[in-house]
Amino acid sequence: MIQWIWQYPNWPNFTWHQVDIAPELVKAHRLVGYINGRYQESPDLGQHVLDALLINLLSSSAIENERLNAQSVRSSLARRLGISEDQPYPHNERSEGLADIMMDVLTEPKRELSLERLLQWHSWLFPTLGIFNADLKVGSLRGDEIMQVVSGRLDTPTVHYEAPPRLGLEQRLNEFISWFNQSHTDTSLDPIIRAGMVHLWFVTLHPFEDGNGRLTRTLTDLALTQMDAQSIRLYAMSATILEHRADYYRILEQTQKSGLDITPWLIWFVERFIEALEQVQNKIALTQHRALFWQKHAMHSLRPEQIKVLNRLLEGGQDDFPEGISASQYQKVSKVSKATATRHLAELLDNGCLTKADGSGRNTRYFIKSE
């Protein structure tokens, strides 16, 4: 009786309906080109890269309910990227290992994948063992125990997935590695489709006792890096997966209980990829809007408090102040008196930096003046 996708006789010969995915693939490739063209002009490119890589690492761990020390991980990444920080944070073995994995993906995309490389990533992922994983086999494949993903009560668990048995795992893994290396140059296979296949295939094998999800997403990043080594530094695929975590586990479970037609999974994967790219596109638009604003108002002698509030509105006004900023909110952000806040806002109106919405008194709202 076939219950799991890896039990089908033709595994892993996946199939899909190209016509159902093609429109989204066109959109995704167009966004990659747009991002590459626009962000290379950014004077803050290094910081954008650092932010994206940090979010990607934090999100990938958060998917597995692991909270990392963000400052420590940022410090480890910044050092490897050659970015100096005003207040560098002490790093630890955990953050160093994660940074090592990320930089191996980014700087060695053409190096062939091997079992040794995967085992090294696993060792970097778990540089130290604590009381909760003291018996974890680090840097080696899982043992003979049945590998299942379960939930619910211990006496009546719900089995969401069962991985292939330990016997023959090396052969299955070598088959994946061989395909990964050969498919990189297969011009008939869209590289985004390939990344989706990489994700599904490796997480299905589940070759380690722990860390399979994080290494699956690392391999996905490697496949996307092989497609385009520039844009991968600017978006965080794991962040969009985290935003849809429940749906992520649902579609994986559904796919692994279905046949070898993986069209629904690939559509979901490409949609999340587009979502990650669109977030970068929106950030580009925001950066350009901010640059044009300050270029236009460069002649005005603005006060530090006014600059602080304007930057807040330019960077996140739609989220922080969707209905515009009031005088009392200006007062809190800039830390000035009520009278000073009123005077500052009047000056910004006169300079054409802000526009006033309908209303009066406490209900008066101010927005960045657009062209």
MODAQUI-V253174 format. One record per residue. N is the residue number from 1. RES is the residue in one letter. PHI is phi as a letter, one per 40 degrees, with the letter a starting at -180 (* if undefined). D_CENTER is the distance of its C-alpha to the mean C-alpha in whole Angstrom. Layout:
n:N res:RES phi:PHI d_center:D_CENTER
n:N res:RES phi:PHI d_center:D_CENTER
This chain:
n:1 res:M phi:* d_center:38
n:2 res:I phi:c d_center:34
n:3 res:Q phi:b d_center:32
n:4 res:W phi:b d_center:28
n:5 res:I phi:d d_center:27
n:6 res:W phi:c d_center:28
n:7 res:Q phi:c d_center:31
n:8 res:Y phi:c d_center:32
n:9 res:P phi:d d_center:35
n:10 res:N phi:c d_center:33
n:11 res:W phi:d d_center:29
n:12 res:P phi:b d_center:27
n:13 res:N phi:c d_center:28
n:14 res:F phi:c d_center:26
n:15 res:T phi:b d_center:27
n:16 res:W phi:a d_center:25
n:17 res:H phi:c d_center:27
n:18 res:Q phi:d d_center:26
n:19 res:V phi:c d_center:27
n:20 res:D phi:c d_center:25
n:21 res:I phi:b d_center:22
n:22 res:A phi:d d_center:23
n:23 res:P phi:d d_center:23
n:24 res:E phi:c d_center:19
n:25 res:L phi:c d_center:19
n:26 res:V phi:d d_center:21
n:27 res:K phi:c d_center:19
n:28 res:A phi:c d_center:16
n:29 res:H phi:c d_center:18
n:30 res:R phi:c d_center:19
n:31 res:L phi:c d_center:16
n:32 res:V phi:d d_center:15
n:33 res:G phi:c d_center:18
n:34 res:Y phi:c d_center:18
n:35 res:I phi:c d_center:15
n:36 res:N phi:c d_center:17
n:37 res:G phi:c d_center:20
n:38 res:R phi:c d_center:19
n:39 res:Y phi:c d_center:17
n:40 res:Q phi:c d_center:20
n:41 res:E phi:c d_center:22
n:42 res:S phi:c d_center:20
n:43 res:P phi:c d_center:22
n:44 res:D phi:b d_center:19
n:45 res:L phi:d d_center:17
n:46 res:G phi:d d_center:17
n:47 res:Q phi:c d_center:16
n:48 res:H phi:c d_center:13
n:49 res:V phi:c d_center:12
n:50 res:L phi:d d_center:12
n:51 res:D phi:c d_center:10
n:52 res:A phi:c d_center:7
n:53 res:L phi:c d_center:8
n:54 res:L phi:c d_center:9
n:55 res:I phi:c d_center:6
n:56 res:N phi:c d_center:4
n:57 res:L phi:c d_center:7
n:58 res:L phi:c d_center:8
n:59 res:S phi:c d_center:6
n:60 res:S phi:c d_center:7
n:61 res:S phi:c d_center:11
n:62 res:A phi:c d_center:11
n:63 res:I phi:d d_center:11
n:64 res:E phi:c d_center:14
n:65 res:N phi:g d_center:15
n:66 res:E phi:b d_center:15
n:67 res:R phi:b d_center:15
n:68 res:L phi:c d_center:15
n:69 res:N phi:c d_center:17
n:70 res:A phi:c d_center:14
n:71 res:Q phi:c d_center:17
n:72 res:S phi:c d_center:18
n:73 res:V phi:c d_center:15
n:74 res:R phi:c d_center:15
n:75 res:S phi:c d_center:18
n:76 res:S phi:c d_center:18
n:77 res:L phi:c d_center:15
n:78 res:A phi:d d_center:17
n:79 res:R phi:c d_center:20
n:80 res:R phi:c d_center:19
n:81 res:L phi:c d_center:18
n:82 res:G phi:g d_center:21
n:83 res:I phi:b d_center:20
n:84 res:S phi:c d_center:23
n:85 res:E phi:b d_center:22
n:86 res:D phi:c d_center:25
n:87 res:Q phi:b d_center:25
n:88 res:P phi:c d_center:23
n:89 res:Y phi:c d_center:22
n:90 res:P phi:d d_center:24
n:91 res:H phi:c d_center:21
n:92 res:N phi:b d_center:22
n:93 res:E phi:c d_center:22
n:94 res:R phi:c d_center:19
n:95 res:S phi:c d_center:17
n:96 res:E phi:c d_center:19
n:97 res:G phi:c d_center:18
n:98 res:L phi:c d_center:14
n:99 res:A phi:c d_center:15
n:100 res:D phi:c d_center:17
n:101 res:I phi:c d_center:15
n:102 res:M phi:c d_center:12
n:103 res:M phi:c d_center:15
n:104 res:D phi:c d_center:17
n:105 res:V phi:c d_center:14
n:106 res:L phi:c d_center:14
n:107 res:T phi:c d_center:18
n:108 res:E phi:b d_center:19
n:109 res:P phi:c d_center:18
n:110 res:K phi:c d_center:22
n:111 res:R phi:c d_center:23
n:112 res:E phi:c d_center:24
n:113 res:L phi:c d_center:22
n:114 res:S phi:a d_center:24
n:115 res:L phi:c d_center:25
n:116 res:E phi:c d_center:26
n:117 res:R phi:c d_center:22
n:118 res:L phi:c d_center:21
n:119 res:L phi:c d_center:23
n:120 res:Q phi:c d_center:22
n:121 res:W phi:d d_center:18
n:122 res:H phi:c d_center:20
n:123 res:S phi:c d_center:22
n:124 res:W phi:c d_center:20
n:125 res:L phi:c d_center:17
n:126 res:F phi:b d_center:21
n:127 res:P phi:c d_center:23
n:128 res:T phi:b d_center:25
n:129 res:L phi:b d_center:26
n:130 res:G phi:b d_center:27
n:131 res:I phi:c d_center:29
n:132 res:F phi:c d_center:27
n:133 res:N phi:b d_center:26
n:134 res:A phi:c d_center:29
n:135 res:D phi:c d_center:30
n:136 res:L phi:c d_center:27
n:137 res:K phi:c d_center:27
n:138 res:V phi:c d_center:25
n:139 res:G phi:g d_center:25
n:140 res:S phi:a d_center:27
n:141 res:L phi:c d_center:27
n:142 res:R phi:c d_center:27
n:143 res:G phi:c d_center:31
n:144 res:D phi:c d_center:33
n:145 res:E phi:c d_center:32
n:146 res:I phi:c d_center:31
n:147 res:M phi:c d_center:27
n:148 res:Q phi:b d_center:26
n:149 res:V phi:b d_center:24
n:150 res:V phi:b d_center:26
n:151 res:S phi:a d_center:26
n:152 res:G phi:g d_center:29
n:153 res:R phi:c d_center:32
n:154 res:L phi:c d_center:33
n:155 res:D phi:c d_center:37
n:156 res:T phi:b d_center:35
n:157 res:P phi:c d_center:31
n:158 res:T phi:c d_center:29
n:159 res:V phi:c d_center:28
n:160 res:H phi:c d_center:25
n:161 res:Y phi:a d_center:25
n:162 res:E phi:b d_center:27
n:163 res:A phi:c d_center:26
n:164 res:P phi:d d_center:28
n:165 res:P phi:c d_center:31
n:166 res:R phi:c d_center:31
n:167 res:L phi:c d_center:34
n:168 res:G phi:g d_center:33
n:169 res:L phi:c d_center:29
n:170 res:E phi:d d_center:30
n:171 res:Q phi:c d_center:31
n:172 res:R phi:c d_center:28
n:173 res:L phi:c d_center:26
n:174 res:N phi:c d_center:28
n:175 res:E phi:c d_center:28
n:176 res:F phi:c d_center:24
n:177 res:I phi:c d_center:24
n:178 res:S phi:c d_center:27
n:179 res:W phi:c d_center:25
n:180 res:F phi:d d_center:22
n:181 res:N phi:c d_center:24
n:182 res:Q phi:c d_center:26
n:183 res:S phi:c d_center:24
n:184 res:H phi:d d_center:22
n:185 res:T phi:b d_center:25
n:186 res:D phi:c d_center:26
n:187 res:T phi:c d_center:26
n:188 res:S phi:c d_center:27
n:189 res:L phi:b d_center:24
n:190 res:D phi:c d_center:21
n:191 res:P phi:c d_center:18
n:192 res:I phi:c d_center:15
n:193 res:I phi:c d_center:18
n:194 res:R phi:d d_center:18
n:195 res:A phi:c d_center:14
n:196 res:G phi:c d_center:15
n:197 res:M phi:c d_center:18
n:198 res:V phi:d d_center:17
n:199 res:H phi:d d_center:14
n:200 res:L phi:c d_center:17
n:201 res:W phi:c d_center:20
n:202 res:F phi:c d_center:19
n:203 res:V phi:c d_center:18
n:204 res:T phi:c d_center:21
n:205 res:L phi:c d_center:23
n:206 res:H phi:f d_center:21
n:207 res:P phi:c d_center:23
n:208 res:F phi:b d_center:23
n:209 res:E phi:c d_center:24
n:210 res:D phi:a d_center:21
n:211 res:G phi:g d_center:17
n:212 res:N phi:c d_center:17
n:213 res:G phi:c d_center:14
n:214 res:R phi:c d_center:12
n:215 res:L phi:c d_center:14
n:216 res:T phi:c d_center:13
n:217 res:R phi:c d_center:9
n:218 res:T phi:c d_center:11
n:219 res:L phi:c d_center:13
n:220 res:T phi:c d_center:11
n:221 res:D phi:c d_center:9
n:222 res:L phi:c d_center:13
n:223 res:A phi:c d_center:14
n:224 res:L phi:c d_center:12
n:225 res:T phi:c d_center:13
n:226 res:Q phi:c d_center:17
n:227 res:M phi:c d_center:16
n:228 res:D phi:a d_center:16
n:229 res:A phi:c d_center:15
n:230 res:Q phi:c d_center:15
n:231 res:S phi:c d_center:12
n:232 res:I phi:d d_center:10
n:233 res:R phi:c d_center:10
n:234 res:L phi:b d_center:9
n:235 res:Y phi:b d_center:6
n:236 res:A phi:b d_center:2
n:237 res:M phi:c d_center:3
n:238 res:S phi:c d_center:3
n:239 res:A phi:c d_center:4
n:240 res:T phi:c d_center:6
n:241 res:I phi:c d_center:7
n:242 res:L phi:c d_center:8
n:243 res:E phi:c d_center:10
n:244 res:H phi:b d_center:12
n:245 res:R phi:d d_center:12
n:246 res:A phi:c d_center:16
n:247 res:D phi:c d_center:16
n:248 res:Y phi:c d_center:14
n:249 res:Y phi:c d_center:16
n:250 res:R phi:c d_center:19
n:251 res:I phi:c d_center:18
n:252 res:L phi:c d_center:18
n:253 res:E phi:c d_center:21
n:254 res:Q phi:c d_center:23
n:255 res:T phi:c d_center:22
n:256 res:Q phi:c d_center:23
n:257 res:K phi:b d_center:27
n:258 res:S phi:b d_center:27
n:259 res:G phi:c d_center:29
n:260 res:L phi:c d_center:27
n:261 res:D phi:c d_center:26
n:262 res:I phi:b d_center:23
n:263 res:T phi:d d_center:23
n:264 res:P phi:d d_center:21
n:265 res:W phi:c d_center:18
n:266 res:L phi:c d_center:18
n:267 res:I phi:c d_center:18
n:268 res:W phi:c d_center:15
n:269 res:F phi:c d_center:13
n:270 res:V phi:c d_center:14
n:271 res:E phi:c d_center:14
n:272 res:R phi:c d_center:10
n:273 res:F phi:c d_center:9
n:274 res:I phi:c d_center:12
n:275 res:E phi:d d_center:10
n:276 res:A phi:c d_center:7
n:277 res:L phi:c d_center:10
n:278 res:E phi:c d_center:12
n:279 res:Q phi:c d_center:10
n:280 res:V phi:c d_center:11
n:281 res:Q phi:d d_center:14
n:282 res:N phi:c d_center:15
n:283 res:K phi:c d_center:14
n:284 res:I phi:c d_center:17
n:285 res:A phi:c d_center:19
n:286 res:L phi:c d_center:19
n:287 res:T phi:c d_center:20
n:288 res:Q phi:c d_center:22
n:289 res:H phi:c d_center:24
n:290 res:R phi:c d_center:24
n:291 res:A phi:c d_center:26
n:292 res:L phi:c d_center:28
n:293 res:F phi:c d_center:29
n:294 res:W phi:c d_center:30
n:295 res:Q phi:c d_center:32
n:296 res:K phi:c d_center:34
n:297 res:H phi:b d_center:35
n:298 res:A phi:c d_center:35
n:299 res:M phi:c d_center:39
n:300 res:H phi:c d_center:39
n:301 res:S phi:c d_center:39
n:302 res:L phi:c d_center:37
n:303 res:R phi:c d_center:37
n:304 res:P phi:d d_center:34
n:305 res:E phi:c d_center:34
n:306 res:Q phi:c d_center:34
n:307 res:I phi:c d_center:31
n:308 res:K phi:c d_center:29
n:309 res:V phi:c d_center:29
n:310 res:L phi:c d_center:29
n:311 res:N phi:c d_center:25
n:312 res:R phi:c d_center:24
n:313 res:L phi:c d_center:25
n:314 res:L phi:c d_center:24
n:315 res:E phi:c d_center:20
n:316 res:G phi:a d_center:20
n:317 res:G phi:c d_center:23
n:318 res:Q phi:c d_center:22
n:319 res:D phi:c d_center:20
n:320 res:D phi:c d_center:23
n:321 res:F phi:b d_center:26
n:322 res:P phi:c d_center:26
n:323 res:E phi:b d_center:29
n:324 res:G phi:g d_center:30
n:325 res:I phi:c d_center:31
n:326 res:S phi:c d_center:34
n:327 res:A phi:c d_center:37
n:328 res:S phi:c d_center:36
n:329 res:Q phi:c d_center:32
n:330 res:Y phi:d d_center:33
n:331 res:Q phi:c d_center:35
n:332 res:K phi:c d_center:33
n:333 res:V phi:c d_center:30
n:334 res:S phi:c d_center:33
n:335 res:K phi:f d_center:35
n:336 res:V phi:b d_center:38
n:337 res:S phi:c d_center:41
n:338 res:K phi:c d_center:42
n:339 res:A phi:c d_center:44
n:340 res:T phi:c d_center:42
n:341 res:A phi:c d_center:39
n:342 res:T phi:c d_center:41
n:343 res:R phi:c d_center:43
n:344 res:H phi:c d_center:39
n:345 res:L phi:c d_center:38
n:346 res:A phi:c d_center:41
n:347 res:E phi:c d_center:41
n:348 res:L phi:c d_center:38
n:349 res:L phi:c d_center:39
n:350 res:D phi:c d_center:42
n:351 res:N phi:c d_center:40
n:352 res:G phi:g d_center:38
n:353 res:C phi:c d_center:34
n:354 res:L phi:b d_center:34
n:355 res:T phi:b d_center:36
n:356 res:K phi:b d_center:37
n:357 res:A phi:c d_center:37
n:358 res:D phi:c d_center:40
n:359 res:G phi:h d_center:41
n:360 res:S phi:a d_center:43
n:361 res:G phi:g d_center:43
n:362 res:R phi:c d_center:41
n:363 res:N phi:c d_center:39
n:364 res:T phi:c d_center:39
n:365 res:R phi:b d_center:35
n:366 res:Y phi:b d_center:34
n:367 res:F phi:b d_center:31
n:368 res:I phi:d d_center:30
n:369 res:K phi:c d_center:33
n:370 res:S phi:c d_center:31
n:371 res:E phi:c d_center:33
